[in-house]
Amino acid sequence: MDALILGAGYATRLYPLTQDRPKPLLPVGGVPILERICGQLGEAGAFDAIHVVTNHRFAGHYEEWLRDYRGRTQPPCDVRIHDDRTTTPENRLGAIGDIQFVLDTAPITGDLLVIAGDNLIGGSLEPFLSSASSRGASVGLKDLRSKKLVSLYGVVETGADGRILGFEEKPAQPKSTLIAIGLYYFPRSTLPLIRKYLDLGNSKDAPGYYLQWLHRQTPVYGHVVEGDWYDIGDLESYRSADETVSRNELQRSRSLRHGP
């Protein structure tokens, strides 16, 4: 199994922080988001490789980070940077386009875990991987318990067995309080459907639109992820995540030093 971290966006809502640095390399609690995700993937399971897709503008930043990362620690597996050669928000490939780009250029022969490069999920990813590997195509969900809040996201309806029955991007009248959080598991047998989806002229951006189409082609299951989740979309949400993670890790460190 391989993992793919989506990091080719331009994050214009986070300017000026992301004018000269990609969002996944912003530090949260003193550690780049991307590095936290790599560590989390390593703890969750054995991957053949972790692929990071970037636009051309920030490819050098990722390469520099990877050299530094390898110099400081042993990555959980082979980490590879893929430059999709786009240069502006106007000519970007979009999330689904970037997944297909990596499938076209990397030797991925097994199942694929895809995670957004600005996706900070508290706790372990192992329960999600265990559930997905036994059921098939899956998406990580979070229960916001508020229909007012979920209208800002991709809202998911599931059946009693967890199978996705409906998916809507930012609905005005959401039918559930479950949202997709940028965590996807695609078995090898479903990967050709990405090309089919794109060839039909569907949206290359926003994975929600792909899930909306995919669950009508093959069973897709939702798995509710426990623990904290940080949606880093703008300056306010980034600063909030940084402050919360820093505070929590400081408290954890003090607890470990002094005991209960």
C-alpha positions in Angstrom: 0.0 0.0 0.0 1.1 3.5 -0.8 0.1 6.9 0.7 -0.4 10.1 -1.2 -0.3 13.5 0.5 -2.0 16.3 -1.4 0.2 19.4 -1.3 -0.2 21.2 -4.6 -2.6 24.0 -3.5 -1.7 27.6 -3.3 -3.5 28.4 0.0 -4.3 32.0 -1.0 -6.6 32.4 2.0 -3.6 32.0 4.2 -1.6 34.9 2.6 0.9 36.3 3.6 2.0 33.1 5.4 1.8 31.0 2.2 3.0 33.5 -0.4 6.5 31.9 -0.2 5.8 28.6 1.6 3.3 25.8 1.0 0.6 25.3 3.6 1.7 21.7 4.5 5.1 23.1 5.6 3.6 25.6 8.0 4.6 24.6 11.6 1.9 23.6 14.1 3.3 23.1 17.5 6.7 23.7 16.1 6.5 20.8 13.6 5.5 21.1 9.9 2.1 19.8 9.2 3.5 17.5 6.5 6.0 16.0 9.0 3.2 15.3 11.5 1.3 13.5 8.8 4.3 11.4 7.8 4.9 10.4 11.4 1.2 9.5 11.8 1.3 7.4 8.6 4.4 5.6 9.9 2.6 4.8 13.2 -0.5 3.6 11.5 0.9 0.9 9.2 3.5 -0.3 6.7 3.6 1.8 3.5 5.7 1.0 0.5 6.1 4.8 -0.1 4.7 8.2 0.9 4.1 10.3 -2.2 3.8 14.1 -1.8 2.4 16.0 -4.8 3.3 19.7 -5.2 3.0 22.4 -7.8 6.1 23.6 -9.5 6.3 26.9 -7.5 6.8 25.0 -4.2 8.6 21.9 -5.4 11.9 23.3 -4.2 10.5 24.0 -0.8 9.4 20.3 -0.4 12.7 19.0 -1.6 14.5 21.2 0.9 12.2 20.0 3.7 12.8 16.3 2.7 16.5 16.7 2.8 16.3 18.3 6.2 13.8 15.6 7.4 16.0 12.8 6.3 19.0 14.5 8.0 17.1 14.7 11.4 15.4 11.4 11.5 14.6 8.2 9.7 11.4 8.6 7.7 8.9 5.8 8.2 9.4 4.7 4.5 10.5 6.1 1.2 9.2 9.6 0.8 8.9 10.9 -2.8 8.1 14.4 -4.1 6.1 14.8 -7.3 6.1 18.1 -9.1 2.9 18.4 -11.2 4.5 21.4 -13.1 1.6 23.8 -12.6 2.5 27.3 -11.6 -0.7 29.3 -10.7 -4.1 28.7 -9.1 -5.6 29.1 -12.6 -3.7 26.2 -14.2 -3.6 23.9 -11.2 -4.6 20.2 -11.7 -6.9 20.1 -8.7 -7.0 17.4 -6.1 -8.4 14.6 -8.4 -6.1 15.7 -11.2 -3.1 15.5 -8.9 -4.1 12.0 -7.7 -4.2 10.9 -11.4 -0.9 12.6 -12.1 0.8 10.6 -9.4 -0.9 7.4 -10.6 0.5 8.1 -14.0 4.0 8.9 -12.9 4.6 6.7 -9.8 4.9 2.9 -9.6 1.8 2.4 -7.5 0.7 -1.2 -7.8 -1.4 -1.7 -4.7 -4.0 0.1 -2.6 -3.7 3.9 -2.0 -4.4 6.0 1.0 -4.9 9.7 0.2 -4.8 12.4 2.8 -5.0 16.2 2.4 -1.7 18.0 3.3 -3.5 20.4 5.6 -5.4 17.7 7.4 -4.4 17.4 11.1 -6.2 14.4 12.7 -5.7 13.7 16.3 -5.1 10.1 17.4 -4.2 7.1 15.3 -5.1 6.4 11.7 -4.9 2.6 12.4 -8.6 2.1 13.1 -9.5 3.8 9.8 -7.0 1.7 7.9 -8.2 -1.5 9.6 -11.8 -0.7 8.8 -11.0 0.3 5.2 -8.9 -2.7 4.3 -11.7 -5.0 5.4 -14.6 -3.1 3.7 -13.1 -1.4 0.6 -13.2 2.1 -0.7 -13.6 4.4 2.4 -13.6 8.0 3.5 -12.7 9.4 6.9 -15.6 11.2 8.6 -16.1 13.5 11.5 -19.4 14.1 13.3 -19.7 17.8 14.0 -23.1 17.3 15.7 -24.3 20.6 14.2 -26.1 21.0 10.8 -25.2 24.7 10.9 -21.4 23.9 11.0 -21.5 21.0 8.4 -23.0 23.2 5.7 -19.4 24.6 5.2 -18.1 21.1 4.2 -18.9 18.0 2.2 -21.8 16.3 4.0 -22.2 12.6 4.0 -25.2 10.3 4.6 -24.5 6.7 5.6 -26.6 3.6 6.1 -26.6 1.4 9.2 -23.6 -0.6 7.8 -21.6 2.6 7.3 -22.1 2.5 3.5 -22.3 6.0 2.0 -25.8 6.7 0.6 -25.3 10.3 -0.3 -22.7 13.1 -0.6 -23.2 16.8 -1.0 -20.6 19.6 -1.2 -21.6 22.5 1.1 -25.4 21.9 1.1 -27.7 24.7 2.2 -29.9 22.1 3.9 -27.6 19.3 5.1 -29.1 15.9 5.7 -26.6 14.7 8.3 -23.9 16.1 10.7 -21.2 13.9 9.2 -18.5 15.5 7.0 -15.6 14.1 5.0 -12.3 15.2 6.3 -9.8 14.7 3.5 -8.9 11.0 4.3 -9.6 8.4 1.6 -8.7 4.8 1.0 -8.9 3.5 -2.6 -8.3 -0.2 -3.2 -6.2 -1.0 -6.2 -9.3 -2.3 -8.1 -11.0 1.1 -7.8 -8.0 3.3 -9.0 -8.9 3.1 -12.7 -12.2 4.8 -11.9 -10.3 8.1 -11.3 -9.3 8.2 -14.9 -12.8 7.3 -16.0 -14.2 10.1 -13.8 -11.8 12.7 -15.3 -12.4 11.5 -18.9 -16.1 12.2 -18.4 -15.3 15.8 -17.9 -16.0 16.0 -14.2 -14.5 18.5 -11.7 -10.8 18.0 -11.1 -10.9 19.8 -7.8 -12.7 19.1 -4.5 -12.5 15.4 -3.7 -16.1 15.6 -2.6 -17.3 15.8 -6.2 -15.4 12.6 -6.9 -16.9 10.8 -3.9 -20.3 12.0 -5.0 -19.7 10.2 -8.3 -17.8 7.2 -6.9 -20.3 6.0 -4.5 -22.7 5.4 -7.4 -20.1 3.2 -9.2 -18.9 1.1 -6.3 -19.6 0.7 -2.6 -17.9 3.4 -0.5 -17.9 3.3 3.3 -17.5 6.0 5.9 -15.5 5.6 9.1 -16.0 8.2 11.9 -12.5 9.3 13.1 -12.3 10.0 16.8 -10.1 12.6 18.5 -9.3 16.2 17.5 -9.4 17.4 13.9 -8.1 20.7 12.6 -9.4 22.2 9.4 -6.6 24.7 8.4 -8.2 26.9 5.8 -7.5 30.5 6.8 -5.3 32.5 9.2 -7.7 32.2 12.1 -8.0 28.5 11.9 -4.3 28.0 11.5 -3.5 30.2 14.5 -6.1 28.3 16.6 -4.7 24.9 15.6 -1.1 26.1 16.3 -2.0 27.4 19.8 -4.2 24.4 20.7 -1.6 21.8 19.6 1.2 23.7 21.3 -0.7 24.0 24.5 -1.8 20.3 24.5 1.7 19.0 23.8 3.2 21.2 26.5 0.7 19.9 29.0 1.4 16.3 27.9 5.1 16.9 28.3 4.7 18.3 31.8 2.5 15.4 32.7 5.1 12.9 31.5 7.9 14.6 33.5 6.0 15.0 36.7 3.8 11.9 36.6 0.1 11.8 37.7 
